[in-house]
Amino acid sequence: MVTTTAGAAAPGSLEALKRVKATETEWDARLNAARQEAEATLRRLREDRDAAVKAAEAEADRRRTVRLDRARVETAAEAEAIVADGRLAAERAARSEGRRPADKKDALLDVVLGSFGKE
């Protein structure tokens, strides 16, 4: 006489279900941990990116400021050289020998104004 238990689960299958559930829980925990780690890594990378962009902007601003300061110094030196050359040319023109003062003025204007004085 063979009896079957149609509605009841065999004791071995209950243990198998418990193992499956435990494995499922373990893998869910691993997946959640991996997801959290990936999110933390992504957040850290975004923060690093933002910091790198800010640092690059600050360095670009610093370099631009340095270059502008250098250009101002170079421009001021060049302007001073031009003015000094003009003064020297004016002095040379004013010291020309054997000319009347009006001639000296005309020579001075010719030197200083160059082609602008010609009509």
C-alpha positions as CSV (number, residue, x, y, z in Angstrom):
1,M,0.0,0.0,0.0
2,V,1.6,3.2,-1.2
3,T,0.4,6.5,0.3
4,T,1.1,9.9,-1.2
5,T,0.9,13.2,0.4
6,A,-0.5,15.4,-2.2
7,G,-0.9,18.6,-0.2
8,A,2.1,18.4,2.2
9,A,5.7,19.1,1.1
10,A,8.4,16.6,1.7
11,P,10.8,17.5,4.4
12,G,13.8,17.7,2.0
13,S,12.0,20.1,-0.3
14,L,11.4,22.5,2.6
15,E,15.1,22.6,3.3
16,A,15.8,23.2,-0.4
17,L,13.4,26.2,-0.4
18,K,15.1,27.6,2.7
19,R,18.5,27.3,0.9
20,V,17.2,28.9,-2.2
21,K,15.7,31.8,-0.1
22,A,19.0,32.2,1.8
23,T,21.0,32.2,-1.5
24,E,18.5,34.7,-2.9
25,T,18.8,37.0,0.2
26,E,22.6,36.7,0.0
27,W,22.7,37.7,-3.6
28,D,20.3,40.6,-3.1
29,A,22.6,41.8,-0.3
30,R,25.6,41.5,-2.6
31,L,23.8,43.3,-5.4
32,N,22.8,46.1,-3.1
33,A,26.3,46.4,-1.8
34,A,27.7,46.5,-5.4
35,R,25.1,49.1,-6.4
36,Q,25.9,51.3,-3.4
37,E,29.6,51.0,-4.1
38,A,29.0,51.9,-7.8
39,E,26.9,54.9,-6.7
40,A,29.6,56.0,-4.2
41,T,32.3,55.6,-6.9
42,L,30.3,57.6,-9.4
43,R,29.6,60.3,-6.8
44,R,33.3,60.5,-5.9
45,L,34.2,60.6,-9.6
46,R,31.8,63.5,-10.2
47,E,33.2,65.4,-7.2
48,D,36.7,64.8,-8.5
49,R,35.6,66.0,-11.9
50,D,34.0,69.1,-10.5
51,A,37.1,69.8,-8.4
52,A,39.4,69.3,-11.4
53,V,37.2,71.7,-13.5
54,K,37.4,74.3,-10.7
55,A,41.1,73.9,-10.4
56,A,41.6,74.2,-14.2
57,E,39.4,77.4,-14.2
58,A,41.4,78.9,-11.3
59,E,44.7,78.0,-13.1
60,A,43.4,79.6,-16.3
61,D,42.4,82.7,-14.5
62,R,45.8,82.9,-12.8
63,R,47.6,82.4,-16.1
64,R,45.4,85.0,-17.8
65,T,46.1,87.5,-15.0
66,V,49.8,86.9,-15.2
67,R,49.8,87.3,-19.0
68,L,47.8,90.5,-18.7
69,D,50.2,91.9,-16.1
70,R,53.1,91.0,-18.3
71,A,51.5,92.5,-21.4
72,R,50.8,95.7,-19.4
73,V,54.5,95.9,-18.4
74,E,55.6,95.2,-21.9
75,T,53.2,97.8,-23.4
76,A,54.2,100.4,-20.8
77,A,57.9,99.8,-21.6
78,E,57.2,100.0,-25.3
79,A,55.3,103.2,-25.0
80,E,58.0,104.7,-22.8
81,A,60.6,103.7,-25.5
82,I,58.5,105.3,-28.2
83,V,58.2,108.5,-26.1
84,A,61.9,108.5,-25.4
85,D,62.7,108.1,-29.1
86,G,60.3,110.9,-29.9
87,R,62.0,113.2,-27.3
88,L,65.4,112.3,-28.6
89,A,64.3,113.0,-32.2
90,A,62.8,116.3,-31.1
91,E,65.9,117.3,-29.3
92,R,68.1,116.5,-32.3
93,A,65.8,118.4,-34.6
94,A,65.8,121.4,-32.2
95,R,69.6,121.5,-32.0
96,S,70.2,121.7,-35.7
97,E,72.8,124.4,-36.4
98,G,72.4,127.3,-38.8
99,R,68.6,127.5,-38.9
100,R,66.2,130.1,-37.9
101,P,63.8,129.2,-35.0
102,A,60.9,128.8,-37.5
103,D,63.0,126.3,-39.5
104,K,63.8,124.4,-36.4
105,K,60.1,124.3,-35.5
106,D,59.3,123.0,-39.0
107,A,62.0,120.3,-38.8
108,L,60.8,119.3,-35.3
109,L,57.3,119.0,-36.5
110,D,58.5,117.0,-39.5
111,V,60.3,114.6,-37.3
112,V,57.6,114.2,-34.7
113,L,54.6,114.1,-37.1
114,G,56.3,112.3,-39.9
115,S,54.0,111.8,-42.8
116,F,51.0,113.2,-40.9
117,G,52.2,116.7,-41.4
118,K,52.4,116.4,-45.2
119,E,49.5,117.4,-47.2
